[in-house]
Amino acid sequence: MPKPLALLAAALLFAASPTRADILVDGSEAAPAEAERDPRPARCAAYEVHARYLATHWGESPFFTGATDDGIALQVFVNRVTGSWTALVVRRDGFSCVAGMGEKGRPEVGL
């Protein structure tokens, strides 16, 4: 399997695990009581929704983007102060899905 496809396949395996981005809403406006409890976007939503949420709530910004030949991208958002990170799989049409996240990220020497 070519490296980009192997990376994408590995990222998609993480998408099924419970995480801080579990589905709470379908991308539409949540009921006020639900929005107050947890304003997280759905696991899959428009890229802009995810990017805005990650910047606002986690202080994360894009750190790395890798694209496959067929237009699928794996983008990693990072907060360089706290170490939180989120990986998104982004389609050409602007739809993205959370592939994984964590709170103990650190830069690797030599990258």
MODELLER restraints for C-alpha pairs under 7 A, 6 or more apart:
rsr = mdl.restraints
at = mdl.atoms
rsr.add(forms.Gaussian(group=physical.xy_distance, feature=features.Distance(at['CA:4:A'], at['CA:68:A']), mean=5.67, stdev=0.5))
rsr.add(forms.Gaussian(group=physical.xy_distance, feature=features.Distance(at['CA:8:A'], at['CA:74:A']), mean=6.91, stdev=0.5))
rsr.add(forms.Gaussian(group=physical.xy_distance, feature=features.Distance(at['CA:11:A'], at['CA:99:A']), mean=5.38, stdev=0.5))
rsr.add(forms.Gaussian(group=physical.xy_distance, feature=features.Distance(at['CA:12:A'], at['CA:99:A']), mean=5.58, stdev=0.5))
rsr.add(forms.Gaussian(group=physical.xy_distance, feature=features.Distance(at['CA:14:A'], at['CA:99:A']), mean=5.38, stdev=0.5))
rsr.add(forms.Gaussian(group=physical.xy_distance, feature=features.Distance(at['CA:14:A'], at['CA:100:A']), mean=5.44, stdev=0.5))
rsr.add(forms.Gaussian(group=physical.xy_distance, feature=features.Distance(at['CA:15:A'], at['CA:98:A']), mean=6.27, stdev=0.5))
rsr.add(forms.Gaussian(group=physical.xy_distance, feature=features.Distance(at['CA:15:A'], at['CA:99:A']), mean=4.35, stdev=0.5))
rsr.add(forms.Gaussian(group=physical.xy_distance, feature=features.Distance(at['CA:15:A'], at['CA:100:A']), mean=6.08, stdev=0.5))
rsr.add(forms.Gaussian(group=physical.xy_distance, feature=features.Distance(at['CA:21:A'], at['CA:40:A']), mean=6.50, stdev=0.5))
rsr.add(forms.Gaussian(group=physical.xy_distance, feature=features.Distance(at['CA:21:A'], at['CA:42:A']), mean=6.98, stdev=0.5))
rsr.add(forms.Gaussian(group=physical.xy_distance, feature=features.Distance(at['CA:21:A'], at['CA:43:A']), mean=5.79, stdev=0.5))
rsr.add(forms.Gaussian(group=physical.xy_distance, feature=features.Distance(at['CA:22:A'], at['CA:42:A']), mean=6.91, stdev=0.5))
rsr.add(forms.Gaussian(group=physical.xy_distance, feature=features.Distance(at['CA:22:A'], at['CA:43:A']), mean=5.96, stdev=0.5))
rsr.add(forms.Gaussian(group=physical.xy_distance, feature=features.Distance(at['CA:23:A'], at['CA:42:A']), mean=4.58, stdev=0.5))
rsr.add(forms.Gaussian(group=physical.xy_distance, feature=features.Distance(at['CA:23:A'], at['CA:43:A']), mean=5.22, stdev=0.5))
rsr.add(forms.Gaussian(group=physical.xy_distance, feature=features.Distance(at['CA:24:A'], at['CA:40:A']), mean=6.85, stdev=0.5))
rsr.add(forms.Gaussian(group=physical.xy_distance, feature=features.Distance(at['CA:24:A'], at['CA:41:A']), mean=6.92, stdev=0.5))
rsr.add(forms.Gaussian(group=physical.xy_distance, feature=features.Distance(at['CA:24:A'], at['CA:42:A']), mean=5.85, stdev=0.5))
rsr.add(forms.Gaussian(group=physical.xy_distance, feature=features.Distance(at['CA:25:A'], at['CA:41:A']), mean=6.17, stdev=0.5))
rsr.add(forms.Gaussian(group=physical.xy_distance, feature=features.Distance(at['CA:25:A'], at['CA:42:A']), mean=5.19, stdev=0.5))
rsr.add(forms.Gaussian(group=physical.xy_distance, feature=features.Distance(at['CA:26:A'], at['CA:42:A']), mean=5.33, stdev=0.5))
rsr.add(forms.Gaussian(group=physical.xy_distance, feature=features.Distance(at['CA:27:A'], at['CA:41:A']), mean=6.04, stdev=0.5))
rsr.add(forms.Gaussian(group=physical.xy_distance, feature=features.Distance(at['CA:27:A'], at['CA:42:A']), mean=5.71, stdev=0.5))
rsr.add(forms.Gaussian(group=physical.xy_distance, feature=features.Distance(at['CA:27:A'], at['CA:45:A']), mean=5.88, stdev=0.5))
rsr.add(forms.Gaussian(group=physical.xy_distance, feature=features.Distance(at['CA:41:A'], at['CA:50:A']), mean=6.87, stdev=0.5))
rsr.add(forms.Gaussian(group=physical.xy_distance, feature=features.Distance(at['CA:43:A'], at['CA:97:A']), mean=5.60, stdev=0.5))
rsr.add(forms.Gaussian(group=physical.xy_distance, feature=features.Distance(at['CA:43:A'], at['CA:98:A']), mean=5.45, stdev=0.5))
rsr.add(forms.Gaussian(group=physical.xy_distance, feature=features.Distance(at['CA:44:A'], at['CA:96:A']), mean=5.56, stdev=0.5))
rsr.add(forms.Gaussian(group=physical.xy_distance, feature=features.Distance(at['CA:44:A'], at['CA:97:A']), mean=4.08, stdev=0.5))
rsr.add(forms.Gaussian(group=physical.xy_distance, feature=features.Distance(at['CA:44:A'], at['CA:98:A']), mean=6.44, stdev=0.5))
rsr.add(forms.Gaussian(group=physical.xy_distance, feature=features.Distance(at['CA:45:A'], at['CA:95:A']), mean=5.79, stdev=0.5))
rsr.add(forms.Gaussian(group=physical.xy_distance, feature=features.Distance(at['CA:45:A'], at['CA:96:A']), mean=5.62, stdev=0.5))
rsr.add(forms.Gaussian(group=physical.xy_distance, feature=features.Distance(at['CA:45:A'], at['CA:97:A']), mean=6.50, stdev=0.5))
rsr.add(forms.Gaussian(group=physical.xy_distance, feature=features.Distance(at['CA:46:A'], at['CA:94:A']), mean=5.95, stdev=0.5))
rsr.add(forms.Gaussian(group=physical.xy_distance, feature=features.Distance(at['CA:46:A'], at['CA:95:A']), mean=4.53, stdev=0.5))
rsr.add(forms.Gaussian(group=physical.xy_distance, feature=features.Distance(at['CA:46:A'], at['CA:96:A']), mean=5.83, stdev=0.5))
rsr.add(forms.Gaussian(group=physical.xy_distance, feature=features.Distance(at['CA:47:A'], at['CA:94:A']), mean=5.46, stdev=0.5))
rsr.add(forms.Gaussian(group=physical.xy_distance, feature=features.Distance(at['CA:47:A'], at['CA:95:A']), mean=5.39, stdev=0.5))
rsr.add(forms.Gaussian(group=physical.xy_distance, feature=features.Distance(at['CA:47:A'], at['CA:96:A']), mean=5.08, stdev=0.5))
rsr.add(forms.Gaussian(group=physical.xy_distance, feature=features.Distance(at['CA:54:A'], at['CA:60:A']), mean=5.34, stdev=0.5))
rsr.add(forms.Gaussian(group=physical.xy_distance, feature=features.Distance(at['CA:55:A'], at['CA:61:A']), mean=5.99, stdev=0.5))
rsr.add(forms.Gaussian(group=physical.xy_distance, feature=features.Distance(at['CA:59:A'], at['CA:79:A']), mean=5.58, stdev=0.5))
rsr.add(forms.Gaussian(group=physical.xy_distance, feature=features.Distance(at['CA:60:A'], at['CA:77:A']), mean=5.39, stdev=0.5))
rsr.add(forms.Gaussian(group=physical.xy_distance, feature=features.Distance(at['CA:60:A'], at['CA:78:A']), mean=4.66, stdev=0.5))
rsr.add(forms.Gaussian(group=physical.xy_distance, feature=features.Distance(at['CA:60:A'], at['CA:79:A']), mean=4.31, stdev=0.5))
rsr.add(forms.Gaussian(group=physical.xy_distance, feature=features.Distance(at['CA:60:A'], at['CA:85:A']), mean=6.90, stdev=0.5))
rsr.add(forms.Gaussian(group=physical.xy_distance, feature=features.Distance(at['CA:61:A'], at['CA:77:A']), mean=4.86, stdev=0.5))
rsr.add(forms.Gaussian(group=physical.xy_distance, feature=features.Distance(at['CA:61:A'], at['CA:78:A']), mean=5.52, stdev=0.5))
rsr.add(forms.Gaussian(group=physical.xy_distance, feature=features.Distance(at['CA:61:A'], at['CA:79:A']), mean=6.59, stdev=0.5))
rsr.add(forms.Gaussian(group=physical.xy_distance, feature=features.Distance(at['CA:62:A'], at['CA:75:A']), mean=6.83, stdev=0.5))
rsr.add(forms.Gaussian(group=physical.xy_distance, feature=features.Distance(at['CA:62:A'], at['CA:76:A']), mean=5.87, stdev=0.5))
rsr.add(forms.Gaussian(group=physical.xy_distance, feature=features.Distance(at['CA:62:A'], at['CA:77:A']), mean=4.20, stdev=0.5))
rsr.add(forms.Gaussian(group=physical.xy_distance, feature=features.Distance(at['CA:62:A'], at['CA:78:A']), mean=6.40, stdev=0.5))
rsr.add(forms.Gaussian(group=physical.xy_distance, feature=features.Distance(at['CA:63:A'], at['CA:76:A']), mean=5.69, stdev=0.5))
rsr.add(forms.Gaussian(group=physical.xy_distance, feature=features.Distance(at['CA:63:A'], at['CA:77:A']), mean=5.34, stdev=0.5))
rsr.add(forms.Gaussian(group=physical.xy_distance, feature=features.Distance(at['CA:63:A'], at['CA:78:A']), mean=5.94, stdev=0.5))
rsr.add(forms.Gaussian(group=physical.xy_distance, feature=features.Distance(at['CA:64:A'], at['CA:75:A']), mean=5.64, stdev=0.5))
rsr.add(forms.Gaussian(group=physical.xy_distance, feature=features.Distance(at['CA:64:A'], at['CA:76:A']), mean=5.20, stdev=0.5))
rsr.add(forms.Gaussian(group=physical.xy_distance, feature=features.Distance(at['CA:65:A'], at['CA:73:A']), mean=6.55, stdev=0.5))
rsr.add(forms.Gaussian(group=physical.xy_distance, feature=features.Distance(at['CA:65:A'], at['CA:74:A']), mean=5.68, stdev=0.5))
rsr.add(forms.Gaussian(group=physical.xy_distance, feature=features.Distance(at['CA:65:A'], at['CA:75:A']), mean=4.33, stdev=0.5))
rsr.add(forms.Gaussian(group=physical.xy_distance, feature=features.Distance(at['CA:65:A'], at['CA:76:A']), mean=6.46, stdev=0.5))
rsr.add(forms.Gaussian(group=physical.xy_distance, feature=features.Distance(at['CA:66:A'], at['CA:73:A']), mean=5.48, stdev=0.5))
rsr.add(forms.Gaussian(group=physical.xy_distance, feature=features.Distance(at['CA:66:A'], at['CA:74:A']), mean=5.27, stdev=0.5))
rsr.add(forms.Gaussian(group=physical.xy_distance, feature=features.Distance(at['CA:66:A'], at['CA:75:A']), mean=6.46, stdev=0.5))
rsr.add(forms.Gaussian(group=physical.xy_distance, feature=features.Distance(at['CA:67:A'], at['CA:73:A']), mean=4.15, stdev=0.5))
rsr.add(forms.Gaussian(group=physical.xy_distance, feature=features.Distance(at['CA:67:A'], at['CA:74:A']), mean=6.37, stdev=0.5))
rsr.add(forms.Gaussian(group=physical.xy_distance, feature=features.Distance(at['CA:71:A'], at['CA:91:A']), mean=6.70, stdev=0.5))
rsr.add(forms.Gaussian(group=physical.xy_distance, feature=features.Distance(at['CA:71:A'], at['CA:92:A']), mean=5.66, stdev=0.5))
rsr.add(forms.Gaussian(group=physical.xy_distance, feature=features.Distance(at['CA:72:A'], at['CA:90:A']), mean=5.82, stdev=0.5))
rsr.add(forms.Gaussian(group=physical.xy_distance, feature=features.Distance(at['CA:72:A'], at['CA:91:A']), mean=4.91, stdev=0.5))
rsr.add(forms.Gaussian(group=physical.xy_distance, feature=features.Distance(at['CA:72:A'], at['CA:92:A']), mean=6.26, stdev=0.5))
rsr.add(forms.Gaussian(group=physical.xy_distance, feature=features.Distance(at['CA:73:A'], at['CA:89:A']), mean=5.69, stdev=0.5))
rsr.add(forms.Gaussian(group=physical.xy_distance, feature=features.Distance(at['CA:73:A'], at['CA:90:A']), mean=5.03, stdev=0.5))
rsr.add(forms.Gaussian(group=physical.xy_distance, feature=features.Distance(at['CA:73:A'], at['CA:91:A']), mean=6.54, stdev=0.5))
rsr.add(forms.Gaussian(group=physical.xy_distance, feature=features.Distance(at['CA:74:A'], at['CA:87:A']), mean=6.78, stdev=0.5))
rsr.add(forms.Gaussian(group=physical.xy_distance, feature=features.Distance(at['CA:74:A'], at['CA:88:A']), mean=5.71, stdev=0.5))
rsr.add(forms.Gaussian(group=physical.xy_distance, feature=features.Distance(at['CA:74:A'], at['CA:89:A']), mean=4.64, stdev=0.5))
rsr.add(forms.Gaussian(group=physical.xy_distance, feature=features.Distance(at['CA:74:A'], at['CA:90:A']), mean=6.24, stdev=0.5))
rsr.add(forms.Gaussian(group=physical.xy_distance, feature=features.Distance(at['CA:75:A'], at['CA:87:A']), mean=5.61, stdev=0.5))
rsr.add(forms.Gaussian(group=physical.xy_distance, feature=features.Distance(at['CA:75:A'], at['CA:88:A']), mean=5.17, stdev=0.5))
rsr.add(forms.Gaussian(group=physical.xy_distance, feature=features.Distance(at['CA:75:A'], at['CA:89:A']), mean=6.40, stdev=0.5))
rsr.add(forms.Gaussian(group=physical.xy_distance, feature=features.Distance(at['CA:76:A'], at['CA:85:A']), mean=6.85, stdev=0.5))
rsr.add(forms.Gaussian(group=physical.xy_distance, feature=features.Distance(at['CA:76:A'], at['CA:86:A']), mean=5.66, stdev=0.5))
rsr.add(forms.Gaussian(group=physical.xy_distance, feature=features.Distance(at['CA:76:A'], at['CA:87:A']), mean=4.34, stdev=0.5))
rsr.add(forms.Gaussian(group=physical.xy_distance, feature=features.Distance(at['CA:76:A'], at['CA:88:A']), mean=6.32, stdev=0.5))
rsr.add(forms.Gaussian(group=physical.xy_distance, feature=features.Distance(at['CA:77:A'], at['CA:85:A']), mean=5.46, stdev=0.5))
rsr.add(forms.Gaussian(group=physical.xy_distance, feature=features.Distance(at['CA:77:A'], at['CA:86:A']), mean=5.16, stdev=0.5))
rsr.add(forms.Gaussian(group=physical.xy_distance, feature=features.Distance(at['CA:77:A'], at['CA:87:A']), mean=6.28, stdev=0.5))
rsr.add(forms.Gaussian(group=physical.xy_distance, feature=features.Distance(at['CA:78:A'], at['CA:84:A']), mean=5.89, stdev=0.5))
rsr.add(forms.Gaussian(group=physical.xy_distance, feature=features.Distance(at['CA:78:A'], at['CA:85:A']), mean=4.38, stdev=0.5))
rsr.add(forms.Gaussian(group=physical.xy_distance, feature=features.Distance(at['CA:78:A'], at['CA:86:A']), mean=6.65, stdev=0.5))
rsr.add(forms.Gaussian(group=physical.xy_distance, feature=features.Distance(at['CA:79:A'], at['CA:85:A']), mean=6.34, stdev=0.5))
rsr.add(forms.Gaussian(group=physical.xy_distance, feature=features.Distance(at['CA:83:A'], at['CA:103:A']), mean=5.55, stdev=0.5))
rsr.add(forms.Gaussian(group=physical.xy_distance, feature=features.Distance(at['CA:83:A'], at['CA:104:A']), mean=5.19, stdev=0.5))
rsr.add(forms.Gaussian(group=physical.xy_distance, feature=features.Distance(at['CA:83:A'], at['CA:105:A']), mean=4.58, stdev=0.5))
rsr.add(forms.Gaussian(group=physical.xy_distance, feature=features.Distance(at['CA:83:A'], at['CA:106:A']), mean=6.00, stdev=0.5))
rsr.add(forms.Gaussian(group=physical.xy_distance, feature=features.Distance(at['CA:84:A'], at['CA:102:A']), mean=5.63, stdev=0.5))
rsr.add(forms.Gaussian(group=physical.xy_distance, feature=features.Distance(at['CA:84:A'], at['CA:103:A']), mean=3.88, stdev=0.5))
rsr.add(forms.Gaussian(group=physical.xy_distance, feature=features.Distance(at['CA:84:A'], at['CA:104:A']), mean=6.04, stdev=0.5))
rsr.add(forms.Gaussian(group=physical.xy_distance, feature=features.Distance(at['CA:84:A'], at['CA:105:A']), mean=5.97, stdev=0.5))
rsr.add(forms.Gaussian(group=physical.xy_distance, feature=features.Distance(at['CA:85:A'], at['CA:101:A']), mean=5.41, stdev=0.5))
rsr.add(forms.Gaussian(group=physical.xy_distance, feature=features.Distance(at['CA:85:A'], at['CA:102:A']), mean=5.44, stdev=0.5))
rsr.add(forms.Gaussian(group=physical.xy_distance, feature=features.Distance(at['CA:85:A'], at['CA:103:A']), mean=6.19, stdev=0.5))
rsr.add(forms.Gaussian(group=physical.xy_distance, feature=features.Distance(at['CA:85:A'], at['CA:105:A']), mean=6.39, stdev=0.5))
rsr.add(forms.Gaussian(group=physical.xy_distance, feature=features.Distance(at['CA:86:A'], at['CA:100:A']), mean=5.86, stdev=0.5))
rsr.add(forms.Gaussian(group=physical.xy_distance, feature=features.Distance(at['CA:86:A'], at['CA:101:A']), mean=4.14, stdev=0.5))
rsr.add(forms.Gaussian(group=physical.xy_distance, feature=features.Distance(at['CA:86:A'], at['CA:102:A']), mean=6.64, stdev=0.5))
rsr.add(forms.Gaussian(group=physical.xy_distance, feature=features.Distance(at['CA:87:A'], at['CA:98:A']), mean=6.02, stdev=0.5))
rsr.add(forms.Gaussian(group=physical.xy_distance, feature=features.Distance(at['CA:87:A'], at['CA:99:A']), mean=5.37, stdev=0.5))
rsr.add(forms.Gaussian(group=physical.xy_distance, feature=features.Distance(at['CA:87:A'], at['CA:100:A']), mean=5.24, stdev=0.5))
rsr.add(forms.Gaussian(group=physical.xy_distance, feature=features.Distance(at['CA:87:A'], at['CA:101:A']), mean=6.05, stdev=0.5))
rsr.add(forms.Gaussian(group=physical.xy_distance, feature=features.Distance(at['CA:88:A'], at['CA:96:A']), mean=6.17, stdev=0.5))
rsr.add(forms.Gaussian(group=physical.xy_distance, feature=features.Distance(at['CA:88:A'], at['CA:97:A']), mean=5.47, stdev=0.5))
rsr.add(forms.Gaussian(group=physical.xy_distance, feature=features.Distance(at['CA:88:A'], at['CA:98:A']), mean=4.60, stdev=0.5))
rsr.add(forms.Gaussian(group=physical.xy_distance, feature=features.Distance(at['CA:88:A'], at['CA:99:A']), mean=5.36, stdev=0.5))
rsr.add(forms.Gaussian(group=physical.xy_distance, feature=features.Distance(at['CA:89:A'], at['CA:96:A']), mean=5.45, stdev=0.5))
rsr.add(forms.Gaussian(group=physical.xy_distance, feature=features.Distance(at['CA:89:A'], at['CA:97:A']), mean=5.30, stdev=0.5))
rsr.add(forms.Gaussian(group=physical.xy_distance, feature=features.Distance(at['CA:89:A'], at['CA:98:A']), mean=6.46, stdev=0.5))
rsr.add(forms.Gaussian(group=physical.xy_distance, feature=features.Distance(at['CA:89:A'], at['CA:99:A']), mean=6.27, stdev=0.5))
rsr.add(forms.Gaussian(group=physical.xy_distance, feature=features.Distance(at['CA:90:A'], at['CA:96:A']), mean=4.28, stdev=0.5))
rsr.add(forms.Gaussian(group=physical.xy_distance, feature=features.Distance(at['CA:90:A'], at['CA:97:A']), mean=6.65, stdev=0.5))
